[in-house]
Amino acid sequence: VEAENGAEGLQYYRAAPTDLVITDIQMPVMDGLQMITELRGAFPTAKIIAISGEKGRLAAAQTFSQCTFEKPLYIEEFLGAVQKFVSAPGASIYMLQPSALAVAHSVQGDA
């Protein structure tokens, strides 16, 4: 499932929680840090991978995310983390930036 921003992603997750949330930190409307904070407050066990090109904001996300990645991504490392967090074949993933959506689909197809 793809969301255009943090507010939309949070709304989708509340309606139908997924096995993993992958989010960029810099997004319009509600940024990734705010979305992660709200998600963690409502769903303490949610699995979250945060991605950012800004080291400072990524460090802030580490408090609330199980895993963080700095851009540019090393695909093997990233896919390894996704596989670790997704527990079943065909598991659902929310992707909060369209640029990474192809990665999520390839992982689902390989599971």
Residue pairs with C-beta under 8 A, 6 or more apart in sequence:
1 12
1 18
1 92
1 93
1 94
1 95
2 94
2 95
2 96
2 98
2 101
3 9
3 11
3 12
3 94
3 95
3 96
4 28
4 29
5 27
5 28
5 29
5 30
5 96
6 23
6 27
6 29
6 30
6 31
6 32
6 34
6 35
6 96
7 29
7 30
7 35
8 29
9 21
9 23
9 35
9 94
9 96
10 30
10 35
10 38
10 39
12 94
13 21
13 39
13 43
13 46
13 94
14 42
16 92
17 43
17 46
18 91
18 92
18 93
18 94
19 47
19 85
19 86
19 87
19 88
19 91
19 92
19 93
20 47
20 48
20 49
20 82
20 85
20 86
20 91
20 93
20 94
21 39
21 46
21 47
21 48
21 49
21 93
21 94
21 96
22 48
22 49
22 51
22 82
22 93
22 94
22 95
22 96
22 100
22 104
23 32
23 35
23 36
23 48
23 49
23 50
23 51
23 94
23 96
23 97
24 32
24 50
24 51
24 52
24 96
24 97
24 100
25 31
25 32
25 33
25 50
25 51
25 52
25 54
25 57
25 58
25 61
26 32
26 52
26 53
26 54
26 57
27 35
27 96
27 97
32 50
32 52
32 57
32 61
32 96
33 57
33 60
33 61
33 64
35 96
36 48
36 50
36 61
36 64
36 65
37 64
39 46
39 48
40 46
40 48
40 64
47 66
47 85
48 64
48 65
48 66
48 67
49 65
49 66
49 67
49 68
49 69
49 78
49 81
49 82
49 85
50 58
50 61
50 62
50 64
50 65
50 67
50 68
50 69
51 68
51 69
51 70
51 71
51 73
51 97
51 100
52 58
52 61
52 68
52 70
52 71
53 70
53 71
53 72
55 70
58 68
58 70
61 68
62 68
66 85
67 81
67 85
69 77
69 78
69 81
73 100
75 103
78 103
79 103
79 106
79 107
82 93
82 103
82 104
82 107
83 107
83 111
86 93
86 107
86 111
88 111
89 111
90 108
90 111
91 108
91 111
93 104
93 107
93 108
95 101
95 104
